């Protein structure tokens, strides 16, 4: 498990999430991506073993619903949900989510 931080796309508050290091982030959006399924972050008990928490996030398949201002947030936050979408593959090819470019935060690692 690793602790990763995400920024709320509405108010800029920082939210922490413990998740499996093998999960690849695709984008963070204020609304769910059409066709993606999400598990709420609060449904994963932080007292579970690392393997159980990794299974819970990957069981959702596509991402995690975070609530800005919940216990994972540094500071107060705005109280609105936002969505972390993981990279998804179909037939061996990466699937691009259908989101408006203004809504998505892209990750450019290794540049």
MMTF fields as JSON, N, C-alpha, C and O atoms, coordinates in Angstrom:
{
  "mmtfVersion": "1.0.0",
  "mmtfProducer": "UNKNOWN",
  "numBonds": 443,
  "numAtoms": 444,
  "numGroups": 111,
  "numChains": 1,
  "numModels": 1,
  "chainsPerModel": [1],
  "groupsPerChain": [111],
  "chainIdList": ["A"],
  "bondAtomList": [4, 2, 8, 6, 12, 10, 16, 14, 20, 18, 24, 22, 28, 26, 32, 30, 36, 34, 40, 38, 44, 42, 48, 46, 52, 50, 56, 54, 60, 58, 64, 62, 68, 66, 72, 70, 76, 74, 80, 78, 84, 82, 88, 86, 92, 90, 96, 94, 100, 98, 104, 102, 108, 106, 112, 110, 116, 114, 120, 118, 124, 122, 128, 126, 132, 130, 136, 134, 140, 138, 144, 142, 148, 146, 152, 150, 156, 154, 160, 158, 164, 162, 168, 166, 172, 170, 176, 174, 180, 178, 184, 182, 188, 186, 192, 190, 196, 194, 200, 198, 204, 202, 208, 206, 212, 210, 216, 214, 220, 218, 224, 222, 228, 226, 232, 230, 236, 234, 240, 238, 244, 242, 248, 246, 252, 250, 256, 254, 260, 258, 264, 262, 268, 266, 272, 270, 276, 274, 280, 278, 284, 282, 288, 286, 292, 290, 296, 294, 300, 298, 304, 302, 308, 306, 312, 310, 316, 314, 320, 318, 324, 322, 328, 326, 332, 330, 336, 334, 340, 338, 344, 342, 348, 346, 352, 350, 356, 354, 360, 358, 364, 362, 368, 366, 372, 370, 376, 374, 380, 378, 384, 382, 388, 386, 392, 390, 396, 394, 400, 398, 404, 402, 408, 406, 412, 410, 416, 414, 420, 418, 424, 422, 428, 426, 432, 430, 436, 434, 440, 438],
  "bondOrderList": [1, 1, 1, 1, 1, 1, 1, 1, 1, 1, 1, 1, 1, 1, 1, 1, 1, 1, 1, 1, 1, 1, 1, 1, 1, 1, 1, 1, 1, 1, 1, 1, 1, 1, 1, 1, 1, 1, 1, 1, 1, 1, 1, 1, 1, 1, 1, 1, 1, 1, 1, 1, 1, 1, 1, 1, 1, 1, 1, 1, 1, 1, 1, 1, 1, 1, 1, 1, 1, 1, 1, 1, 1, 1, 1, 1, 1, 1, 1, 1, 1, 1, 1, 1, 1, 1, 1, 1, 1, 1, 1, 1, 1, 1, 1, 1, 1, 1, 1, 1, 1, 1, 1, 1, 1, 1, 1, 1, 1, 1],
  "groupList": [{"groupName": "UNK", "atomNameList": ["N", "CA", "C", "O"], "elementList": ["N", "C", "C", "O"], "formalChargeList": [0, 0, 0, 0], "bondAtomList": [1, 0, 2, 1, 3, 2], "bondOrderList": [1, 1, 2], "singleLetterCode": "X", "chemCompType": "L-PEPTIDE LINKING"}],
  "groupTypeList": [0, 0, 0, 0, 0, 0, 0, 0, 0, 0, 0, 0, 0, 0, 0, 0, 0, 0, 0, 0, 0, 0, 0, 0, 0, 0, 0, 0, 0, 0, 0, 0, 0, 0, 0, 0, 0, 0, 0, 0, 0, 0, 0, 0, 0, 0, 0, 0, 0, 0, 0, 0, 0, 0, 0, 0, 0, 0, 0, 0, 0, 0, 0, 0, 0, 0, 0, 0, 0, 0, 0, 0, 0, 0, 0, 0, 0, 0, 0, 0, 0, 0, 0, 0, 0, 0, 0, 0, 0, 0, 0, 0, 0, 0, 0, 0, 0, 0, 0, 0, 0, 0, 0, 0, 0, 0, 0, 0, 0, 0, 0],
  "groupIdList": [1, 2, 3, 4, 5, 6, 7, 8, 9, 10, 11, 12, 13, 14, 15, 16, 17, 18, 19, 20, 21, 22, 23, 24, 25, 26, 27, 28, 29, 30, 31, 32, 33, 34, 35, 36, 37, 38, 39, 40, 41, 42, 43, 44, 45, 46, 47, 48, 49, 50, 51, 52, 53, 54, 55, 56, 57, 58, 59, 60, 61, 62, 63, 64, 65, 66, 67, 68, 69, 70, 71, 72, 73, 74, 75, 76, 77, 78, 79, 80, 81, 82, 83, 84, 85, 86, 87, 88, 89, 90, 91, 92, 93, 94, 95, 96, 97, 98, 99, 100, 101, 102, 103, 104, 105, 106, 107, 108, 109, 110, 111],
  "secStructList": [7, 3, 3, 3, 3, 3, 3, 7, 6, 6, 6, 7, 7, 3, 3, 3, 3, 3, 3, 7, 6, 6, 7, 7, 3, 3, 3, 3, 3, 1, 1, 7, 7, 6, 6, 7, 7, 3, 3, 3, 4, 4, 4, 1, 7, 6, 6, 1, 7, 2, 2, 2, 2, 2, 2, 2, 2, 2, 2, 2, 1, 1, 3, 3, 3, 3, 3, 6, 6, 1, 6, 6, 3, 3, 1, 7, 7, 7, 7, 7, 3, 3, 3, 3, 3, 3, 7, 3, 3, 3, 6, 6, 3, 3, 3, 7, 7, 7, 7, 7, 6, 6, 6, 7, 3, 3, 7, 7, 6, 6, 7],
  "xCoordList": [0.843, 0.0, 0.888, 1.961, 0.409, 1.077, 0.039, -1.147, 0.484, -0.4, -0.177, 0.939, -1.266, -1.201, -2.111, -3.173, -1.704, -2.532, -3.155, -2.555, -4.376, -5.126, -5.68, -5.949, -5.851, -6.394, -7.837, -8.148, -8.725, -10.13, -10.221, -9.685, -10.893, -10.985, -11.886, -11.904, -12.637, -13.529, -12.869, -12.908, -12.255, -11.761, -10.253, -9.702, -9.576, -8.131, -7.648, -6.44, -8.56, -8.149, -7.412, -7.674, -6.493, -5.704, -6.319, -6.613, -6.51, -7.105, -6.086, -5.456, -5.922, -5.0, -5.771, -6.874, -5.186, -5.806, -4.721, -3.71, -4.929, -4.035, -4.579, -5.74, -3.726, -4.179, -3.003, -1.85, -3.308, -2.266, -1.376, -1.862, -0.075, 0.875, 0.74, 1.156, 0.165, 0.041, -1.072, -1.1, -1.99, -3.1, -2.586, -1.884, -2.928, -2.456, -3.557, -4.664, -3.249, -4.21, -4.376, -3.404, -5.609, -5.903, -6.242, -5.602, -7.261, -7.661, -8.476, -8.996, -8.573, -9.412, -10.422, -10.046, -11.717, -12.771, -13.828, -13.992, -14.546, -15.611, -16.856, -17.713, -16.958, -18.122, -17.631, -16.527, -18.432, -17.996, -17.868, -18.633, -16.91, -16.709, -17.751, -17.953, -18.398, -19.428, -18.83, -17.824, -19.474, -19.018, -18.042, -17.757, -17.519, -16.606, -17.442, -18.483, -16.986, -17.647, -16.683, -15.468, -17.237, -16.421, -16.815, -17.981, -15.828, -16.084, -15.852, -14.822, -16.792, -16.568, -15.377, -15.252, -14.517, -13.329, -13.703, -12.971, -14.833, -15.222, -15.665, -15.785, -15.911, -16.306, -15.124, -15.314, -13.907, -12.722, -12.26, -11.853, -12.323, -11.958, -10.444, -9.727, -9.933, -8.483, -7.844, -6.624, -8.648, -8.118, -7.936, -7.4, -8.368, -8.191, -6.732, -5.949, -6.371, -4.994, -4.757, -5.707, -3.52, -3.182, -3.758, -4.285, -3.659, -4.168, -5.666, -6.16, -6.416, -7.866, -8.241, -9.159, -7.541, -7.836, -7.532, -8.3, -6.425, -6.102, -7.19, -7.594, -7.675, -8.734, -10.008, -10.699, -10.334, -11.57, -11.544, -12.544, -10.414, -10.332, -10.321, -10.984, -9.578, -9.523, -10.812, -11.105, -11.597, -12.88, -13.849, -14.686, -13.732, -14.584, -14.218, -15.039, -12.983, -12.535, -12.022, -10.999, -12.721, -12.416, -11.98, -11.347, -12.289, -11.89, -12.467, -13.097, -12.233, -12.631, -13.384, -12.971, -14.499, -15.231, -14.685, -14.712, -14.195, -13.67, -14.613, -15.24, -14.716, -15.524, -14.588, -13.934, -14.528, -13.688, -14.224, -15.398, -13.371, -13.791, -13.986, -14.158, -13.962, -14.07, -12.761, -11.845, -12.675, -11.516, -10.195, -9.136, -10.24, -9.024, -8.488, -7.392, -9.245, -8.901, -8.029, -8.272, -7.007, -6.208, -6.965, -7.102, -7.446, -8.234, -9.711, -10.143, -10.495, -11.948, -12.516, -13.331, -12.141, -12.698, -14.084, -14.644, -14.64, -15.927, -17.111, -18.259, -16.854, -17.94, -18.499, -19.405, -17.985, -18.491, -17.698, -16.507, -18.352, -17.616, -16.806, -17.16, -15.715, -14.988, -14.455, -14.501, -13.952, -13.723, -12.313, -11.846, -11.648, -10.35, -10.61, -11.152, -10.23, -10.412, -9.065, -8.065, -9.054, -7.842, -7.768, -8.777, -6.582, -6.399, -7.174, -7.114, -7.886, -8.688, -8.31, -8.022, -8.316, -7.977, -9.119, -9.783, -9.343, -10.281, -9.589, -9.038, -9.619, -8.969, -7.501, -6.982, -6.833, -5.412, -5.062, -3.884, -6.07, -5.819, -6.38, -7.429, -5.643, -6.104, -7.357, -7.423, -8.345, -9.6, -9.495, -9.142, -9.801, -9.814, -11.201, -12.192, -11.288, -12.599, -13.132, -12.365, -14.423, -15.066, -15.399, -16.508, -14.431, -14.636, -14.252, -13.421, -14.879, -14.505, -13.097, -12.784, -12.251, -10.866, -10.755, -9.803, -11.69, -11.662, -11.947, -11.582, -12.599, -12.944, -11.845, -11.838, -10.928, -9.963, -8.624, -8.189, -7.986, -6.613, -5.803, -6.033, -4.878, -4.075, -2.783, -2.262, -2.281, -1.03, 0.027, -0.159, 1.131, 2.22, 3.479, 4.275, 3.662, 4.821, 5.98, 5.772, 7.183, 8.362, 8.776, 9.493, 8.346, 8.732, 9.977, 10.461],
  "yCoordList": [-1.182, 0.0, 1.245, 1.271, 2.259, 3.554, 4.63, 4.453, 5.734, 6.872, 7.847, 8.308, 8.152, 9.04, 10.23, 10.068, 11.423, 12.607, 13.048, 12.931, 13.558, 14.065, 15.428, 15.694, 16.289, 17.621, 17.655, 17.221, 18.173, 18.307, 19.24, 20.347, 18.81, 19.666, 20.879, 21.773, 20.922, 22.062, 23.14, 24.323, 22.716, 23.725, 23.679, 24.585, 22.643, 22.561, 21.921, 21.85, 21.445, 20.767, 19.479, 18.873, 19.067, 17.861, 16.699, 16.812, 15.574, 14.371, 13.245, 13.07, 12.474, 11.343, 10.045, 9.906, 9.093, 7.785, 6.723, 6.816, 5.708, 4.557, 3.551, 3.15, 3.143, 2.21, 1.392, 1.677, 0.383, -0.46, 0.31, 1.099, 0.084, 0.789, 0.369, 1.102, -0.799, -1.305, -0.618, -0.719, 0.08, 0.737, 1.984, 2.802, 2.129, 3.261, 4.314, 4.015, 5.54, 6.64, 7.101, 7.188, 7.394, 7.94, 9.426, 10.259, 9.764, 11.161, 11.347, 10.389, 12.599, 13.004, 13.997, 14.981, 13.735, 14.573, 14.908, 14.162, 16.016, 16.365, 15.49, 15.463, 14.779, 13.927, 12.543, 12.416, 11.496, 10.158, 10.069, 10.692, 9.302, 9.085, 8.075, 7.038, 8.379, 7.495, 6.126, 6.024, 5.069, 3.712, 3.177, 1.98, 4.026, 3.599, 3.298, 3.918, 2.347, 2.071, 2.448, 2.314, 2.919, 3.452, 2.826, 2.502, 2.659, 2.239, 3.469, 4.13, 3.79, 4.925, 4.655, 3.558, 5.634, 5.471, 5.077, 4.324, 5.572, 5.275, 3.827, 3.377, 3.086, 1.686, 0.773, -0.387, 1.272, 0.479, 0.817, 1.946, -0.162, 0.019, 0.141, -0.777, 1.256, 1.424, 0.409, 0.248, -0.277, -1.286, -2.643, -3.562, -2.789, -4.052, -4.229, -3.28, -5.431, -5.664, -4.967, -4.638, -4.746, -4.084, -4.834, -4.22, -6.158, -6.944, -6.773, -6.678, -6.731, -6.565, -5.211, -5.126, -4.153, -2.814, -2.746, -2.155, -3.342, -3.357, -4.068, -3.609, -5.202, -5.954, -5.133, -5.193, -4.367, -3.577, -2.522, -2.33, -1.834, -0.817, -1.448, -0.954, -2.527, -3.143, -3.881, -4.097, -4.279, -4.944, -3.998, -4.433, -2.696, -1.721, -1.674, -1.342, -2.011, -2.12, -0.841, -0.847, 0.263, 1.442, 2.672, 3.554, 2.772, 3.961, 4.058, 3.129, 5.226, 5.484, 6.808, 7.8, 6.811, 8.046, 8.626, 7.963, 9.849, 10.547, 11.685, 12.273, 11.996, 13.136, 14.157, 13.884, 15.318, 16.4, 16.859, 17.21, 16.855, 17.234, 16.044, 16.219, 14.827, 13.624, 13.44, 14.252, 12.392, 12.188, 12.102, 12.334, 11.776, 11.675, 13.039, 13.12, 14.116, 15.452, 16.207, 16.184, 16.877, 17.792, 19.114, 19.756, 19.525, 20.752, 20.457, 19.316, 21.507, 21.367, 20.809, 19.887, 21.306, 20.847, 21.404, 22.109, 21.074, 21.644, 20.706, 21.124, 19.446, 18.506, 17.82, 16.995, 18.136, 17.555, 16.3, 16.207, 15.343, 14.163, 14.485, 15.379, 13.747, 13.766, 12.367, 11.515, 12.126, 10.759, 10.554, 11.29, 9.532, 9.084, 7.893, 6.878, 8.015, 6.925, 6.268, 6.946, 4.939, 4.183, 3.884, 3.939, 3.571, 3.144, 1.843, 0.949, 1.748, 0.557, 0.037, 0.814, -1.283, -1.913, -2.788, -3.455, -2.782, -3.689, -4.239, -3.485, -5.535, -6.196, -5.799, -5.637, -5.642, -5.323, -3.878, -3.537, -3.023, -1.608, -0.727, -1.008, 0.357, 1.307, 2.029, 2.478, 2.129, 2.809, 4.246, 4.494, 5.195, 6.602, 6.966, 6.706, 7.567, 7.989, 9.139, 9.95, 9.203, 10.282, 11.413, 11.478, 12.306, 13.454, 14.714, 14.695, 15.806, 17.101, 17.433, 17.245, 17.915, 18.196, 19.158, 19.071, 20.057, 20.997, 20.339, 20.884, 19.165, 18.463, 17.548, 17.201, 17.149, 16.11, 16.699, 17.73, 16.019, 16.305, 15.131, 13.998, 15.363, 14.289, 14.127, 15.09, 12.914, 12.608, 12.353, 11.501, 13.077, 12.938, 12.572, 13.446, 11.279, 10.831, 10.537, 10.171, 10.701, 10.32, 11.294, 10.919, 12.516, 13.507, 14.201, 15.072],
  "zCoordList": [0.0, 0.0, 0.0, 0.604, -0.689, -0.711, -0.408, -0.688, 0.158, 0.377, -0.768, -1.007, -1.473, -2.63, -2.348, -1.747, -2.775, -2.566, -3.882, -4.95, -3.773, -4.919, -4.546, -3.375, -5.532, -5.316, -5.783, -6.893, -4.931, -5.299, -6.505, -6.464, -7.585, -8.77, -8.578, -9.424, -7.474, -7.228, -6.369, -6.707, -5.243, -4.296, -4.065, -3.439, -4.558, -4.408, -3.123, -2.899, -2.26, -1.031, -1.384, -2.423, -0.519, -0.748, 0.019, 1.209, -0.68, -0.106, -0.21, -1.253, 0.879, 0.887, 0.741, 1.269, 0.023, -0.167, -0.099, -0.795, 0.743, 0.762, -0.227, -0.149, -1.167, -2.198, -2.691, -2.369, -3.469, -4.025, -4.98, -5.79, -4.886, -5.747, -7.203, -8.1, -7.448, -8.818, -9.605, -10.832, -8.93, -9.621, -10.346, -9.752, -11.604, -12.414, -12.527, -12.974, -12.122, -12.198, -13.64, -14.39, -14.02, -15.349, -15.241, -15.884, -14.415, -14.275, -12.998, -12.426, -12.567, -11.437, -11.996, -12.633, -11.755, -12.33, -11.281, -10.315, -11.455, -10.511, -10.674, -9.791, -11.795, -12.068, -12.471, -13.001, -12.23, -12.641, -14.16, -14.898, -14.605, -16.033, -16.506, -15.874, -17.604, -18.139, -18.464, -19.166, -17.937, -18.186, -17.155, -17.153, -16.278, -15.215, -13.965, -13.75, -13.144, -11.862, -10.736, -10.878, -9.614, -8.519, -7.19, -6.965, -6.31, -4.938, -4.06, -4.196, -3.158, -2.257, -1.331, -0.787, -1.153, -0.314, 1.105, 1.747, 1.61, 2.987, 3.18, 4.32, 2.103, 2.238, 2.507, 2.873, 2.336, 2.619, 4.023, 4.296, 4.914, 6.315, 6.435, 6.036, 6.977, 7.096, 8.039, 8.032, 8.85, 9.767, 9.094, 9.712, 7.845, 7.142, 6.775, 6.831, 6.403, 5.977, 4.65, 3.939, 4.319, 3.059, 1.87, 0.942, 1.892, 0.765, 0.61, -0.514, 1.733, 1.666, 1.075, 0.259, 1.478, 0.961, -0.533, -1.292, -0.96, -2.388, -3.165, -4.233, -2.629, -3.298, -3.398, -4.415, -2.362, -2.365, -3.464, -4.156, -3.636, -4.682, -6.07, -6.982, -6.235, -7.56, -7.889, -9.065, -6.875, -7.122, -7.825, -8.616, -7.534, -8.214, -9.687, -10.542, -9.96, -11.336, -11.948, -12.632, -11.713, -12.503, -11.72, -12.3, -10.428, -9.697, -8.311, -7.806, -7.698, -6.316, -6.253, -6.854, -5.515, -5.24, -3.941, -2.904, -3.995, -2.823, -2.47, -3.352, -1.185, -0.757, -0.135, 0.872, -0.734, -0.241, 1.111, 1.233, 2.112, 3.451, 4.366, 5.572, 3.819, 4.643, 5.407, 5.278, 6.186, 7.052, 6.289, 6.871, 5.004, 4.203, 3.775, 3.22, 4.026, 3.532, 4.526, 5.733, 3.996, 4.816, 4.839, 3.797, 5.971, 6.059, 5.939, 6.1, 5.651, 5.646, 4.352, 4.41, 3.216, 1.946, 1.702, 2.542, 0.526, 0.114, 0.34, 0.19, 0.698, 0.959, -0.271, -0.151, -1.45, -2.701, -3.082, -2.787, -3.732, -4.207, -5.458, -6.227, -5.651, -6.918, -7.167, -6.28, -8.359, -8.806, -9.345, -10.214, -8.806, -9.29, -10.203, -9.766, -11.453, -12.416, -12.688, -12.924, -12.652, -12.946, -14.442, -15.145, -14.913, -16.295, -16.481, -15.637, -17.57, -17.87, -19.255, -20.166, -19.399, -20.68, -21.168, -20.374, -22.456, -23.115, -24.35, -25.152, -24.496, -25.636, -25.755, -26.86, -24.604, -24.593, -24.899, -25.002, -25.047, -25.344, -24.241, -23.661, -23.967, -22.954, -23.448, -24.592, -22.56, -22.877, -22.395, -21.242, -23.273, -22.883, -22.384, -23.068, -21.193, -20.699, -21.534, -22.053, -21.659, -22.406, -21.438, -20.907, -21.21, -20.327, -21.078, -21.985, -20.676, -21.245, -20.778, -19.602, -21.656, -21.296, -20.125, -19.35, -19.982, -18.868, -17.533, -16.491, -17.536, -16.302, -15.802, -14.621, -16.641, -16.288, -15.875, -16.389, -14.938, -14.563, -15.083, -14.66, -15.971, -16.562, -15.768, -15.205, -15.73, -15.06, -16.119, -16.988, -16.059, -17.022, -16.245, -15.902, -15.965, -15.209, -16.159, -17.316, -15.661, -16.423, -17.505, -18.432, -17.405, -18.416, -18.012, -18.735]
}
